[in-house]
């Protein structure tokens, strides 16, 4: 979580600098970011469909193992744990 807060803080700092310089941010508008989220989620339809066609169940553990890392990337681990599991 600390990593995300640092990234957010850096983004805010850069935004302030852009504001002081009177330049527009090259970042895409929010609608484009929502579209990117849709792409990531939509990509998960294919493995889910393949699993259903193969007659395999869609379990929460499978979603956590195969889908979540692709959508959210590798999440930072909690200090003192090997894989971030609580």
N, C-alpha and C positions, 0 to 999 in steps of 0.2 A: 504494500500500500504506500509505503514511503516513496518508492520509485515513481509511482503515479503522481504523488503530490509534488515531487521535485520537477517532474515533466510539466505539470500544470503551472507551477511557479515560473519555470523558465519561459513557458509560452506567454504568460501574463507579462513578464518583464520585456520580452521582445515586442509584445503588443504595445506596451507603454512607449518603448523606444520608437516604434513606427509612428505612434500618435504624435510624439514630440517632433518627429521629422516631417509630419504631414504627408506620409506616403501610405498607400493602401497595401494591406497584407496580401501576399500572393496565395494565401490559403484559400481553399475552395469554400463556397458558401455552405451553410448547414444542410441544405437540400442535397448537395453532392455527397456529403458525408453520410447522410441517411441512405442514399443510393448505394454507397459502398458497403454499408451494413447489410443491406438487402442482398447484395452479391454474395457476401460471406455466408449468410443464412441460406440463401438459395442453393449454394454449392453443396449444402448438406442434404438436399433432397435426393441427390444421386446415390450416395451410400445408403441412405434409408430405404430407397426404392429397391436397390440391389439386395439388401438384407431381407426385405419383405418378399421379393420374388424367390429368393432362395429358401424361404420358409423359416427363417431364423427370427427369433423375437427381438423387438426393440426394447432393451432394458435400460434403466437409468445408468447402470455402470458402463454399458457400451457407449451411451451418449457422452458420459463424462470422459471416457477414454479416447474415443475416436472423433467426436464432433467439437466438444468444448475447446480443446487445444487449438484446433484450426481456426475457430472463430475469434478466440480471445488471445491467442499466442501463448507463449510460455509465461505463466504467472510467476511472480517472485515467490520464493519459498520463505516460510517463517523461519527466523533465526533458531538454530538448534534442531532443525528437522532435516532429514535427508531429502525428502521429495516434496516438502511443503504440506504434507498431510497433518491435520490437527490432531 
